[in-house]
Amino acid sequence: MKFSLKYALAVLLVLACVPLYAPWKMENTSGDNISLRYWPLAVLKHGSWNLNPFRQDLGDVLYASINIKGTLYPMTYFSSSLFTFPVFAVADKLDIGGTDWNHDRISIISRLNAFLIAVAAGLVLFFLFCRLVPVIAAFAGTAVFAFGSWHWSLGAQGLSSQLMGVSGVIGAMYALWRFLDDRTSLRQRWWALAFGFMTGLVFALRPHDALLLSFGVFVMIGAGWRVFGMYAAGMLVPVLSQGLLHLHYYGFFLGFFGLNVNRAHDYEIVKFTFHSGIAGLLVSPNRGAIVFFPLLILAPYLWYRLLPPVGIRESLASVFKLDFSAWNPGSRSPLGMFTRVLALGAIIYFIAISGIEFWHSTWSYGPRYLYELVPATVLAVAFGVQEILLALDRKKTRISRIVMLLLVVFALQGVAVHWLGHGNYDLYVWNSKKFVDDSRAWNFNDLMLGDVIRAGSNDGRYPGALYRLKKYGF
């Protein structure tokens, strides 16, 4: 069999994830993810689409469920079942983790489930990058995603809607690239269908994450109405099917998210003071990328130097004028159109989270809402690594040696910070002292990383999953 460096590195990536992600441990996620690990068993073992079978243990846990007229419904979107039901069903059939579905086993399978999603997302991203840059650069960019970002300290820790949303974004990125790069009409339409489905799934999992893919709709329109029809059909499948289930069970098309929006008058969601959110997300010591993911700050420069120009003014003008000729896939190179969609989506998403009251992500390990921006960021990183490879080969490069050095240093900083988060992170260290707000995000005398270091390892911190659930609520 012919040796393939690409597949060898893919295997290496998976093998590295096993000891570093530690899928045999119990999950370590926040309280609002409790539903994700109990709801599959409510359906598979009890035939119940609500959480009443676990009422005795979950009924008094604050974020475990939503009580609607005495029935406990999951605080999750029904589309999450695509990610969880198969794994829990196989674990049940093969007695993985034991034979009795006690709380410890549920927690372990939850983490194993997250591990499989996280590894699959990393592999899809790697194979996407292999189509854009040399395989070594693709591997380096993917490694930064897998081990230098929240994909390690958050995604691999246990089931969360954010992990699923990020994985859906990566799947949509892959489908969009295949659509743009494939000039065969029939295959293009199938990739348009796939892109539509993944975009719809992202919306169904985390509605605001769909902002990252929002400009893809103009590419589909620009490609013609047949292509757009396939895209729309793909999108409607997850959105409508989930929405109808939500209407039946929750009374809102958006499910528990709709319930939260309906109660929005109880608290402020949008504050329209974007400057504080932007500054905080970039450089605050407790909620800034400068600490937790500094590559986000370097990425715009790498994008400017190494990728086709986005043409922000031209792109937005065409949208406002309803002139989609500039979005026709044939009007730009595949890479030019691909990066335009990602760049504009990232900008819109970043502005949106900067404008919400809780831009700092409240109870979290740093600014976790930036997690969704990591796949697009590491695309620029992969191109930056390609320049380093050229420099090592004594060829002409488009970025300076100083920028290359910053890329390496920032990547290593991300690995160190998220290694710390993976091994020592207790969600309620630092966060639980008092309310997390703008002022605490900027408090240099009360650093989150300091508290996390002092907290020590998570290993053995709790005697069991049920104890932690009852005493701490997560």
Rosetta blueprint (number, residue, H / E / L):
1 M L
2 K L
3 F L
4 S L
5 L H
6 K H
7 Y H
8 A H
9 L H
10 A H
11 V H
12 L H
13 L H
14 V H
15 L H
16 A H
17 C H
18 V H
19 P H
20 L H
21 Y H
22 A L
23 P L
24 W L
25 K L
26 M L
27 E L
28 N L
29 T L
30 S L
31 G H
32 D H
33 N H
34 I H
35 S H
36 L H
37 R H
38 Y H
39 W H
40 P H
41 L H
42 A H
43 V H
44 L H
45 K H
46 H H
47 G L
48 S L
49 W L
50 N L
51 L L
52 N H
53 P H
54 F H
55 R H
56 Q H
57 D H
58 L H
59 G L
60 D L
61 V L
62 L L
63 Y L
64 A L
65 S E
66 I E
67 N E
68 I E
69 K L
70 G L
71 T E
72 L E
73 Y E
74 P E
75 M L
76 T L
77 Y L
78 F H
79 S H
80 S H
81 S H
82 L H
83 F H
84 T H
85 F H
86 P H
87 V H
88 F H
89 A H
90 V H
91 A H
92 D H
93 K H
94 L H
95 D L
96 I L
97 G L
98 G L
99 T L
100 D L
101 W L
102 N L
103 H H
104 D H
105 R H
106 I H
107 S H
108 I H
109 I H
110 S H
111 R H
112 L H
113 N H
114 A H
115 F H
116 L H
117 I H
118 A H
119 V H
120 A H
121 A H
122 G H
123 L H
124 V H
125 L H
126 F H
127 F H
128 L H
129 F H
130 C H
131 R L
132 L L
133 V L
134 P L
135 V H
136 I H
137 A H
138 A H
139 F H
140 A H
141 G H
142 T H
143 A H
144 V H
145 F H
146 A H
147 F H
148 G L
149 S L
150 W H
151 H H
152 W H
153 S H
154 L L
155 G H
156 A H
157 Q H
158 G L
159 L L
160 S L
161 S H
162 Q H
163 L H
164 M H
165 G H
166 V H
167 S H
168 G H
169 V H
170 I H
171 G H
172 A H
173 M H
174 Y H
175 A H
176 L H
177 W H
178 R H
179 F H
180 L H
181 D H
182 D L
183 R L
184 T L
185 S H
186 L H
187 R H
188 Q H
189 R H
190 W H
191 W H
192 A H
193 L H
194 A H
195 F H
196 G H
197 F H
198 M H
199 T H
200 G H
201 L H
202 V H
203 F H
204 A H
205 L H
206 R L
207 P H
208 H H
209 D H
210 A H
211 L H
212 L H
213 L H
214 S L
215 F L
216 G H
217 V H
218 F H
219 V H
220 M H
221 I H
222 G H
223 A L
224 G L
225 W H
226 R H
227 V H
228 F H
229 G H
230 M H
231 Y H
232 A H
233 A H
234 G H
235 M H
236 L H
237 V H
238 P H
239 V H
240 L H
241 S H
242 Q H
243 G H
244 L H
245 L H
246 H H
247 L H
248 H H
249 Y H
250 Y L
251 G L
252 F L
253 F L
254 L L
255 G L
256 F H
257 F H
258 G H
259 L H
260 N H
261 V H
262 N H
263 R L
264 A H
265 H H
266 D H
267 Y L
268 E L
269 I L
270 V E
271 K L
272 F L
273 T L
274 F H
275 H H
276 S H
277 G H
278 I H
279 A H
280 G H
281 L H
282 L H
283 V H
284 S L
285 P L
286 N L
287 R L
288 G L
289 A H
290 I H
291 V H
292 F H
293 F L
294 P L
295 L H
296 L H
297 I H
298 L H
299 A H
300 P H
301 Y H
302 L H
303 W H
304 Y H
305 R H
306 L H
307 L L
308 P L
309 P L
310 V L
311 G L
312 I H
313 R H
314 E H
315 S H
316 L H
317 A H
318 S H
319 V H
320 F H
321 K L
322 L L
323 D L
324 F H
325 S H
326 A H
327 W H
328 N L
329 P H
330 G H
331 S H
332 R L
333 S L
334 P H
335 L H
336 G H
337 M H
338 F H
339 T H
340 R H
341 V H
342 L H
343 A H
344 L H
345 G H
346 A H
347 I H
348 I H
349 Y H
350 F H
351 I H
352 A H
353 I H
354 S H
355 G L
356 I E
357 E L
358 F L
359 W L
360 H L
361 S L
362 T L
363 W L
364 S L
365 Y L
366 G L
367 P L
368 R H
369 Y H
370 L H
371 Y H
372 E H
373 L H
374 V H
375 P H
376 A H
377 T H
378 V H
379 L H
380 A H
381 V H
382 A H
383 F H
384 G H
385 V H
386 Q H
387 E H
388 I H
389 L H
390 L H
391 A H
392 L H
393 D L
394 R L
395 K L
396 K L
397 T L
398 R L
399 I L
400 S L
401 R H
402 I H
403 V H
404 M H
405 L H
406 L H
407 L H
408 V H
409 V H
410 F H
411 A H
412 L H
413 Q H
414 G H
415 V H
416 A H
417 V H
418 H H
419 W H
420 L H
421 G H
422 H H
423 G H
424 N H
425 Y L
426 D L
427 L L
428 Y L
429 V L
430 W L
431 N H
432 S H
433 K H
434 K L
435 F L
436 V L
437 D L
438 D H
439 S H
440 R H
441 A H
442 W L
443 N L
444 F L
445 N L
446 D L
447 L L
448 M H
449 L H
450 G H
451 D H
452 V H
453 I H
454 R H
455 A H
456 G L
457 S L
458 N L
459 D L
460 G L
461 R L
462 Y L
463 P L
464 G L
465 A H
466 L H
467 Y H
468 R H
469 L H
470 K H
471 K H
472 Y H
473 G L
474 F L
